[in-house]
Amino acid sequence: MGKHTRENPYKGADHFTRAAKSRGYPARSVFKLEEIDRRIRLFKPAMRVLDLGAAPGSWTLYIAEKVGPRGHVLSVDLGPVDVPLPSHVVFLQGDALALDNDALATFAPYDVVVSDMAPNTTGNRLGDQTRSYELFIRALAVAEKLLKPGGAFVGKIFMGEDFQNARNAIKRVFGEDRAIKPEGTRASSYELFLIGLHRRPLST
C-alpha cells in the first residue's frame, strides 16, 4: 500500500510527463483535465473559471487556452506558479480555503470551479482519504457560493468510505453528477474526480 509497482506507473509517468512538457505544460496532470473536458465539454470561450490548487499551473494554462482572451481565470494555490500566465489569468498565492470570499470572487459568478487539491499523503490510507474528503467538501462549499446557476464543479477526491457522502453532497447542489478516473491517473493512485453539472438555482 502506498508503493508503486515496478512497471506501469513509472512508464506511464515518463510518457505523460514528457508529453506534457513537449506541449508546454509543467505537469502531467493536464491530461486528466483534458480528458474530463473532452468527455463532458466543460470549457467554452469567454467563460469565467476558478482554479483551486493550481500549482504548478498545468490546469490553469489549459483552462486559459480553452476560455480564450475574452474569458477570465482566477488561479489559487499555497505554492507559487512559476510558468508565465496570459493576461486574462490572475494568480493568488494563499490558502484557497482561508481566503475571504471577496478575494475568491474576483471574477464571480463563475461558470466552472475546479479543484485539484489533495492532502500531503502520509501513507495512512484512511487518514489520507479523510483529509481528501474534507478538502473536497470545502472546495464544493466555495463552488456552491460562487458558481452561477447552471455552472459546473470538478473536484479531486481519494476513493474511500466517505465517497458516497461526497457524491450525495454533489447531488444536493447539482442536477447531474459524474465520477471519472482519467486515463492519465497513475496506476497506483486511488484518486478520482467527482463532477457536478447544472448547478441548481440559488435558493432565495
Order of alpha helices (4+ residues) and beta strands (2+ residues): alpha-alpha-beta-alpha-beta-beta-alpha-beta-alpha-beta-alpha-beta-beta
